Amino acid sequence: MNWIKNISNKIKPKISNLFKKKSLAPDDFWASCPSCSSVIDRNDIKNNFYCCTKCNEPQQIFPRQRFEMLFDNGEYTELKTPKVSSDPLQWSDTKKYSDKVKAARKKFNQDNAAVVAAGNINSLPVVSYCLNQKFLGGSVGLEEGAAFVFACKEAIRTRSSLIAFPSTGGQKMQHSIFGLMMMPQSIIALQELEKEKLPVIIMAVSPVSGGVTASWVYGPSVFLFAESESTKIMFAGPRVIEKTISEQLPPDFQTAGLLLKKGFVDRIIPRKKHREEFSNLISILLHKQINKEDSLSDAQQQDTIHTKSTLSA
């Protein structure tokens, strides 16, 4: 009966292949929007500045993708940040923290959660600091803090504006006091930029929390913007607060929309308008002319004049 088994083994795979559903698209062809749960073509999201084509909610992106959209012609220079210890306490829980850092470095091709780049926005020099929230939560420790101070110093050295994109859980628990000490250092670095009268723009990218919110996000002479009304900007999470005060918080608590109404956020700027809004603001603050390929529409000109008069006031 072995001959029957042999024939069966040859026929079964061919028959099963006839009934297999062949995928018309690769597995990564579609993306689901975390906000509205719509399933969308990834290319459509990319062409829409990595925003949902249904609800227009910005999707999470990596620093280098953001730099490509921010700088002229997508051209920028990635700057080497200071080399400091990534594990000063030799932290270990279920796994060595040093091993976690090595894995994250390999996955994202970054030394730490922060990436610093220099380039131009409408020919205006800018240094940009961006946190990758997927790199161990984008938490700020010695490396990320040193990178922020470096970005501030580089902006002063090159007479550039500073634009920062925080997306983080806050200061790094695994660095303890070393991570916390980066908070006052960041504030001092911002004060030096203020002395030099160089613009500082913070574009909050959801979520922003912990010591980063408590230090340089609300730092001196900072313009604080958000990408969308739903952007979360907070110190402690809502669950911690609810347990502390034994009250239920409103659904829009800690969102940029509510913070804008309360005066804690200067403006909500959609991602597709970042370059235009940033260049307008920087040119006004530095009293510099900007060259644009396309002339501004009447509505845009009115908006620019309104912004200028508001800043002058």
N, C-alpha and C positions, 0 to 999 in steps of 0.2 A: 504493500500500500504506500510505499515511500514515493512512488512515481506520482501518485495523486497529490500528496503533500507538496511535492516539488512544483507541480503545475499550479496548485492553489496559491503558493507563495509568489509565483510569477504574475498571476492574474489579479490578485487582490490589490496591489498598489496601483495598477493601471485603472481598475474600476473606481477606486476611491478618489483618484485624481480627476476623474470625470465630474465628480460631484463637489469638488472643492471650489469655494468661492474665490475667484481671483480678484485681488485688490486693484482698483482702478487708479489709486493714488498711494504714494508712500505714507508711512505711519505719521510722519511729521508734517503732512500737507495741511492739516487743519489745526486750529487753535481755539480754545474755549476762553471766552472773556470772563475773568473772575467777578466782574461787576454785574453784567446782565445775563451771563451764561450762554450767550450766543456762540454758535460754532462758525468760525470765519476762516477763509483762506489766509494762510500766513503771509502770502505776498501782498494781499490787500491791506493787511495790518501794517506791513513794512512801508508800503506806499503812502499810508496815512500817518506817517511819523510815529509808527508803532503805537497807534491808538485804535481802539475798537471802531469799526465802521458803522456799528449800530448805535451805541450810546456815546461814542467819542471819548470814552474813559482811557487815559494813558496806561499802557501796559508796562510792566517792569522790563527795563533794558539794562545793558551793561555799560560801563563807563566809555569804552571805545566807540560803541554805537552812538552814544550821546555826543561825543566829541565830533564825530563825522557829520552830525546834523548841525552842530553849533558853529564850527569854524568855517571860514571861507573856503569853498571848494572841497570841504571835508579834509583839509590839510592841516596837520598839527604836528608838534614835536612832543613826544612823551618824555617827561623829565625823570631822571633818576633821583629818587628820594633818599634821605639819609639812612644808612644801615645801622639799625639798633637791634637789641634783643627782641625776639618774638616770643620768648618764654622765660622771662626773668625769674619767675618763682618755681620753674620746673613743675608746672601744674599737672596733676593727673587725677582723673576720676575713673570712669569706666574705660577710658583710653587716654594715653598720653596726649597732652595738648600739642606738643611738638609734632606728633604724628598727624593730628588733625590739620595743622598748619601746612605741613608738607603735602597732604592730599588736596587741600584747597588751592595751593600754589600750582600744582600740576593741572588741576581741573580748569582753572580760570586764567592761567598764564599771567599771574600777578604775584608780586612779592608779598603784598598784604591787601587789605580791603580797600585802600585808597589808591587812586591813580591821579597823577598831576600832569597836566599838559599845557602847552603854550601855543598860541596861534593868534589869528586876527578875526574879528567880527566886523565886516564892512570896513576893513583896513584899520580898525582900532585894536591895539595890542591888548590881549587878555591872557591871564593865567587862570586855569580852571582846575578845581579840586573836586573829585567825584568819588563817592563811596559805592562799593558794590555790595548790596544788601545780602546777596547770596553767598558772599565770601564770609562764612562763619557769622552770619547775621549783620555784617557790616559794622561790627562793634569796634570801638575806638580804644586802642591801647597805645603802647609806646610808639609803635611803627606808624600808625595812622595819625597820631597826634604830632609826631615829628614831621610827617609829610605835610600837615596843615601849616605848621610854623614855617616850613621850608617854602610852601606855596606863597605865603604872605611875604617872606623875604625876597623871593624871586620877583613878585609883583613890584616891590619897591625898587629892586635893582634895575628892572627893565622899564620902570615907569608905566606899568600896566594896571588894568583893573582886575579885580579878583571876582570870579564867579564860582560859587561852591554849590554842589548838589548833594546834600546829606540824605542818606536813606539808611537808617541804623537803629539798632536796639539800644544804643547808648554806650557808656564807657564799658570797657572789657573787664568782666568779673575776674578772669584768669590773670589779670595784671594787677588787681587790687589797688593799692595806693599809688603805684606807678602809673596806672591808667588814669586815676583821678587827678593826678598832678598835671596831666595834659590839659585839663580844663582852664586853670589860670594862665598857663602858658599860651593857650590859644587866644584868650582875651587880651593878653599883653601884645601878641602879634597883631591883632586887629587894631589895637590902640596906636601901634606904630604906623599902620596904613592910614589911620585917621589923621595923624600928625602930618603925613605926606600928602593929605587931601586926595587920596586915590579911592575911587568908588569900590564898594564891596556889595555884591549882590548874592543873596542866599535864595536858591530855588529849592524849596522843600519838596522832597520826593517821598511819597508815603511808603513806610511809616518813618517818622522822626521822633525819637523818644530819649528818655534818660538824660545823662549828663551832657549830651550834645545840645539838646534843647535848652538845658539850664545854663549853657555857657555861650558858645559862639553863634548859635542860631539867633539868639536874642542879644547879640553882642553890640558894641558901640558902633554908631554910624552905619548900620546895616539896613539894606533894603530887603525885606523878607517877602518873598512871593511864594505861591503854591501853584502846582500844575492843574489841579482840579478842586472843586468844592469838597470832594470826599477825602482829600489828602489828610492823613492823620498826623497831627503835631501835638506832642504831649510830653509830660515827664513820666508819670506813672500810668499804667494801663487802667481802663475803666473798671475792670473786675477788682483790682486792688482798692480803688477809690470807693466802690460800692460797698465792699466789705468793711472799709474803715468808717464810713459815715452811715452805714446801714440804710442807704436810700438808693432807689433806682434812678440812673442817669438818663437824660433825654437821648434819643437815637442819634442826634447830630452832635453830641458832645465830643469835643476835641477835633472836630473836622475843620478844615480851612474855611468852609462856608460860614460857620458860626464865629470862628476867630476873626474873620474879616469884618463881620458886623460889630464885634466887640473891640476892634481896633488893634488886634495883635498881629494881623497880617496886612501888608500894604496893598496887595492886589493878587488876583487869581489870573494867571496868564496861560492860555492853552499852549501845548507843546509846539504846535506849528507856528506860533508867533514869538517864540523865544528870541530868535536872532533879531527880528525887527524891533521888539520892545527893548532888548538889552542895548542894542546899538543906539537907539534913540535916547535912552536914559544916560548912557555913558557919554555920548556927545554933548548932551546938555550940561552934565556935571563938570566935564572937562573943557567946555566951551570950544569944541572942535566940530568942524564940518565933516559930514560923512558923504561918501560917494555911493550912490545906488544906481544899478543898471536901469531900473524902472522908476519913473517918477511916482511920487505918492499921489494917491487919489485924494479928492477933497475931504472925504471922511477921515482918512488917515492923517492929513495935514491938520485938520481940526483937533484930532485926538492928540497929536504931538504938541500943538500950541497949548491945549488944555493942560497937558502934563507939565509943560514948561512953566506955565503960570502957577500951577499948584506947587511946584518945587520952589519957585521964586518966593511964593508967599511963606 
